[in-house]
């Protein structure tokens, strides 16, 4: 693949594995084995079976008629919100738990921000009867109490990350520290296309099912091979990478990645990484991240906990730098209003993360026969409190 | 030859090194602590520059880093504080910190500044060998700086050989695969690991760090290596009142 990772783990200038020596054996074991394992016929069979019977795939590609009329193009929603556990996160969690089993690991750790990846990981650990420890920022645990309860009900131990800003980046730090202390028996299920190589590539492959299905489904709907536009929201960027994956080499397809501007790109309360960040190293890879002049990581802000991350995956940094994808941003207000519009025009309450992608439709001009796919990465149940407070229902 | 190389040529055992975080517990005590440690007989120092996301560090050093950052510590300020380093301190000095602040400062500029103020080496736990060799080794060489690599009980022999090749002063042996501030637990397998390293007859001397907190763990480490590094235990001392005055006694408690 033209935009894929090279042997050293780089996408152009970005990627690599910037990890302390303590993590080297764990990451090296993964690097040496991940492709063999996931290309193995037995693995593929079990992965596909679980995606079908347990997750409920393929997720529909829904032709949104009222949206199409409103925006003057054929608008399709890729319905990742209909997956078991409510978002695309489960695709990666299933892939990695099968991989962990084949590596002989007895214990799973994960980080989570909003709790969606934590719930997906706790779910697959319950499915396989493997011990599960989820690190979550103390602040996020308060903000997302229902997901904390879900993880506990699924049998996971939720450990509050009390260091630094007590949010997602600190939960990631704590998970990495756990992995350093437990190098042999533990696998770390990273939830996004971030982290040291091979994680960005591995997670992208597990999420690539989204675009693999969408491509075939679009043909069924329209008879056409390719859409004109593909849109997805970006925090770390796993649903976007899954949604872009099989369209990357089709240069005619315009890829649009929507970041969270929070209260506005220049407000000081934002998570619009490509607008506010510079090149550097975060969580094991060279990428674009929000940081001070002195190289300290800045705490981002977004109403959406899933987009509240100071970096983006290294492949996104590459696609941004070479202009293969367009990176835009949408504010809290725009996203929340788009969430309401989607609810009332299509009968679907989207996760606030996904609502960022919908908000971008307002800013685009389409031709009548354009086919546009928006990744509806998750459902909005978890965000009801935020919606209720904002709209005073 | 820098001061580190000279030290390891002249002194082969019982070397004691101390780590502390610049800007902690007070923003401008970096040199005062260095002076006190030299007077107390410490052989070389590691001065940490703080980072917001120090994944290899335990709670004690994390806390000191956050405090230092809150007080306004930066890489720029550290070099400013070290301007008179060589008027006041003669023992070898290493800087230790994570890669992102160095990348932002500019790796070449960082190496130049370090050499200018009289620093002898750098430890960057999250700078991988591949990237170091490909992009940065020349900057280190041009400025006569040693890059110190870490080795853990899980590091393969092949990799240790490669590290030995790229090193020119000493190799930092981790007592266990852990973050800083744990306990040195010399179990059978750890002794086997130290013996395995010793038997490899590396070109570079080794120094053991992580979990060295008292005379017992220091002595144990020195049976297998040229010396040992104390970090978290010393940073804890800095939390106490009149910490500067307590330094000689602390050093004596590690190496009488």
Interface residues (C-beta under 8 A of the other chain):
Chain A: X8 X16 X17 X18 X19 X20 X21 X22 X24 X25 X163 X164 X169 X170 X173 X176 X177 X180 X181 X183 X278 X279 X280 X281 X282 X283 X284 X289 X291 X293 X294 X295 X296 X297
Chain B: X51 X52 X53 X54 X55 X56 X58 X59 X62 X66 X69 X74 X75 X76 X98 X99 X100 X101 X102 X103 X104 X105 X125 X126 X127 X128 X130 X131 X149 X150 X151 X152 X154 X155 X156 X159 X174 X177 X178 X179
